[in-house]
Every structure is written in C-alpha cells, then in structure tokens.
Amino acid sequence: MGTLSHAISPKLALPRRDSQRSYHGLPRLNSRPLRWNANRAAKKIRMSAGTSKRSPPIDFSNPDWKSKFQEDFETRFNIPHITDIFHDAVPIPSTFCLKMRTPVTEDFAGGYPSDEEWHGYINKNDRVLLKVIHYSSPTSAGAECIDPDCSWVEQWVHRAGPREKIYFRPEEVKAAIVTCGGLCPGLNDVIRQIVITLEIYGVKKIVGIPFGYRGFSDKELTEMPLSRKVVQNVHLSGGSLLGVSRGGPGISEIVDSLEERGINMLFVLGGNGTHAGANAIHNECRKRRMRVAVVGVPKTIDNDILLMDKTFGFDTAVEEAQRAINSAYIEAHSAYHGVGIVKLMGRSSGYIAMHASLASGQIDICLIPEVSFNLHGPHGVLSHLKYLIETKGSAVICVAEGAGQNFLQKTNAKDASGNIVFGDFGVHIQQEIRKCFKEIGVPVDVKYIDPTYMIRACRANASDGILCTVLGQNAVHGAFAGYSGITVGICNTHYVYLPIPEVISYPRLVDPNSRMWHRCLTSTGQPDFI
C-alpha cells in the first residue's frame, strides 16, 4: 500500500457553486471556483447532512418522503460499534463513576461497587437535534432546505458522554494519542484531558505517538509513556507535547504498528485529512477483525469541519488576531495615507478573517475565499480603498489565506498532506496598492502583517480550554463505550458523536448569504467588489 495520502485520496466530484438556492441541507454557494485541493484526503466524497449516499434522489411527490429521508439520515449517522464486528462482545459495568474517584484496582476491574445507582451516565439512545432553525423560505438568509418548500424535518445525532456499560476492561487497554497536521492552540489541553480521563477509567498503559502518523513507521521515534504526572501542566504552553507532522506511512503499515504495539485505543487529533486517515485505519482494523477503537478529535484552527459549532483553537485564533489587527490599525492611523494589511489563516474557509473583523471593529475591507472580488475596475477593492483614503485618511484590510488565489500564478507545489501550496495574496495586494497609488500620484504607506505562526503557537484561551477539556473527556467515553470510526464535536451547544465520513467530505464554508457574513459587511461597510 502507498503512502497515507494516496490511500485515502480518491477523486472528488466538486459541488457546483452557481446555485441561488440551498436545498437538501447544502450550503448556499456562489459562482467562484473552489480553491481546495481535490487530492486532499478530507475531500474524497461529496456529502452533507442532507444529501450524501442518497440514490435515487428524493421523490418529493411521495407523501412519505420525510420518513424516508429520516430513515436514510439515521442510517448514515448511525455510529460504528464494536458489536458490529464482534457480535458476542459482552459489556461490563462502567469503571467511570464520579461517586468514587480512586484508581481502579484489579479487585474492581468489573466496575465500582456502589449501593445506589449513579445517574451521571448518558443513555445510548440520547440524541441531539442537528438543525434548530425552521426556515420558512429558501430565500431566507442562510437557509438550508431539504425541499423547495423548506419543509421541517428533524435530524438527530448521537449525544456524547459516559455510558453505563463499557466494552473494554481498563487493565487490558493500551491507549495511544497522536497529533497530526499543523500546530493549533489547545492540542496539549486535549492530550492532558484524554490521559486524565483514561486514568479515571483505570487505564495504566497510555502512550503518545511522536510527530503524527510518521511516528508509527520511523524506527528512530519511540512512543512516549504518558500519565497524569507527565501531562499535569502541559496545557500551560502552546504547541504539542507529542510533536506534529504532515503525511505519513501507508494504512497497512500503521495498522501493523498498532498490532505490534498492542494498542487497542487510538485517539487521533487532526483536521480533515487526518480524520480521513483515522477512518481508513478504523476500516482496516475492522477488515482484520482487530478489537480497536479509533476516535478522532477535530483539530482545525480554520473552523472548517462540517456540522460542528466550532473546533478547538478557533476562539484563541480570533482573539490573538486582534493584536495583529490593532497593530495594523495603529500603523495605518498614525501614517499619512496609511494602509494596514493583516493576513489570517483560512485556506478554504474565511471564518477566522470574518470573526476577527467583527470582533475588532477596525477592519474596513475583509476578503475571504468564499466571496468573489475584483481588485481593479470601478467596483474593485482598489477603487474602494481610494475612497477610504480620501474620506478617512487610512484603512485596514483583513485577508484570509486562501482569498485572491485567482490573481496569483498557479503552482503545482504541494505540501506533505497533498495541499496545494498557496501564493501569498497579502504580499500581492500590498504591491498592487503601492502600484495603483503611485500611478495616480497619491502617496501611500502600506504595512503588511502575517501573524500566522505566532497565533498557531499560542496556548489556548479559557473558552478553548473548556472546549478541549470536554472533547478530550468525551473521546475517551466514546472509545470505552465501544464506538470506533467516530469523531467528537459540539453541535448546538451539546457534545455529540459523528461518523467520520460525514464530517470530512469537504470543508465547511462561510455562506455568503448567511447572517454572520451580512453582519461582517455591516461592520466593515464594504461594498460588493464585483
């Protein structure tokens, strides 16, 4: 088998972006071409909360179409369980009970003794409502409709949390944690909480795999023993205790390594591509009939994973971006005809740029990958910038990493994850501004700030710290409950388990017709640059 990226990167049929309506739960899209790499593992299948795996299409003339839609949805969102393969698997009473927080001993391996029932468990049939807005019309801002009449159809997903019965004996568990991709605030917080929760269940053998999936194959990298003592204070600093890397060995090699090491719980922290790898590992383990639980924790600073309110690191990124924006504002405001440019993360999705612009109140122009714009012409960005300089004397521009790539020379270069290496649009717009104002004989002072790696290296703020803590806990609860091939996230303020394929089919995008983008436009006062 080839490398990890080849193993999980089939061709993708990209969605059309010229529709004016949003049916079947799909995001409303505009005419701009997609900017993400079709070879990236995360985008291998086109699916969403409303349409994937449906064949033939919904027959809305059928009076029972709603019930059929719900049946299809429940089938797709039914999370894999160990009993799907091991039908004779026998559960035992949970060793997680907050009535007694002493470590499990061999005497109590079957469960904590208790004279009364503890009501802190989650019933396996508990569900969380995926969508909570009943749109009355497909033309309503941000509408996600299943049919042309925007009918209301309930869509439920599995609630996360500890179960009363578990499918692994803690004394027999060897758990491993791996962090993949780039750095993101909160990685250490998640690692710490996974270790602490595993120890509360009674697990003695916990290891970290160094430097992402690479750690499964590189003989020079040895696994790191983890315990509460080791991780107690790791959340006080940024980065990852275990290190990160992109790419890695083939799926067979990773699963061979799991088998050799005796690992039967694997916690994978990463984004879309990393999750595609986790799902492939889960499928290979099932194929070999290995009793292994593979659980993902979504890590993407860009906040671009489907179906989730937010992912950890995003709040911290927005907060830290304020420093760069304020610096750009001061530089621009203090200079004669000053222009400050801040480039923020966001390859395919402009969530950080949008939220940072809203939070700061200092941005005059916000450019994101999802919204087309022109630089030149009577309605272009530069024309509006001239107006700002004439009326305000200064301006601040926020651009997302993936914005404006159509203005740059294409490159075939790719990183280890298979992502196309983008050109620096921040530098490009800086040069275009200088050139434009030189041509009209108006002096301009342009400052460009790229705080990307400063933001990625930060420790998590309080909001992300809470999110990381609960995600780490629920990842362990899911593994002990016997689930595999799942990821944990927050949906409508509640924590849920989702099957990995449903969240990695393509990046979550900013809807140009959403209320949040409209709020950003109201804040900046920018026109449509088309």
Buried (B, 14 or more C-beta within 10 A) or exposed (E): BEBBBBBBBEEBEEBEBEBEBBBBBBBBBBEBEBBBBBBBBBBBBBBBBBBBEBEEEBEBEEEEBBEEBBEBBEEBBEBBBBEBBEEEBEBBBBBBBEEEEEEBEEEBBEBBEEEEEBEEBBEBEBBBEBBEEEBEEBEBBBBBBBBEEBBEBEBBBBBBBBBBBBBBBBBEBBBBBBBBBBBBBBBBBBBBBBBBBBBBBBBBBBBBBBBBBBBBBBEEBEBBEBEEEBBEEBBEEBBBBBBBBBBBBBBBBBBBBBBEBEBBBBBBBBBBBBBBBBBBBBBBBBEBEBBBBBBBBBBBBBBBBBBBEBBBBBBBBBBBBBBBBBBBBBBBBEBEBBBBBBBBBBBBBBBBBBBBBBBBEBBBBBBBBBBBBBBEEEEBBBBBBBEBBEEEEBBBBBBBBBBBBEBEEEEEEBBBBBBBEBBBBBBBBBEBBBEBBEEEEEEBBBBBBBBBEBBBBBBBBEBBBBBBBBBBBBBBBBBBBBBBBBBBBBBEEBBBBBBBBBBBBBBBBBBBBBEBBBEBBEBBEBBEBE
